[in-house]
Amino acid sequence: MAGRSAIVLSGRPALKNARICSFISSIGQTVPPFFVILLLALTAQARADVYVYTDADKVTHYTNTPGHDQYQRLSALMEAEGSHNRAGAAVVKGNAAVYAPQIEQAAVETGIDAALVHAVITAESGYNPAAVSRTGAQGLMQLMPDTAKRYAVKDAFDPEQNIRGGTRYLRDLLDMFDNNVKLAVAAYNAGENAVIRHGKKIPPYRETQAYVPKVLRLYDKYRAVL
């Protein structure tokens, strides 16, 4: 074990979910701490405070029942790191847990897998409801003003409106491209007209070429734990 990075979850049963443990182990040292919090927040029973410490073998332990004083409250660590990681700070403040029911409701209403909505939000804003892109996209699902207007979103910074509008847009894109998730995700990033212009293929834009596989990877990860 020495010289390698690993993650261990322990504590009450809520933190022993086998699928979460397996998922986190599968991504090993690449998992950011805020993502662990996100996974725990999205598990309905996992609401306890989480503590963390890294031992001499570089194994990182997460628990809700710290057994010694080497453990530190992860939320406190992330709050301190917040200026360097807005998405992580937002998750620690409970945004993922707060928005999960709204995402689930919007997903049910539109017939979309909630895991896909979570993947898009993670890629778009990192659960930051105040996010604004350099092109003017706003809120959790980064709606452009015209898109927000199309879906009757009066305040793109209102999480419920943003999630509802963004999910409806994603539903329409899935319908437009025969439930092809890759093309729908590409259209969410580049616009449906760009996908159509390029023969219903992923447009050759650098950002879109990187965005689609990123969302699909996140989608697979969320499907494994939700």
SULHUQUI-V302405 format. One record per helix or strand of 2 or more residues. SS is the DSSP state (a for helix, b for strand). FROM is the first residue (numbers start at 1). TO is the last residue. If there is no record, write none. Layout:
BEGIN
ss->{SS;SS}
from->{FROM;FROM}
to->{TO;TO}
END
This chain:
BEGIN
ss->{b;a;a;a;b;b;b;a;a;a;a;a;a;a;a;a}
from->{6;13;18;33;51;59;72;74;86;95;114;145;159;181;192;206}
to->{10;15;30;42;54;63;73;84;92;110;124;150;176;190;197;225}
END
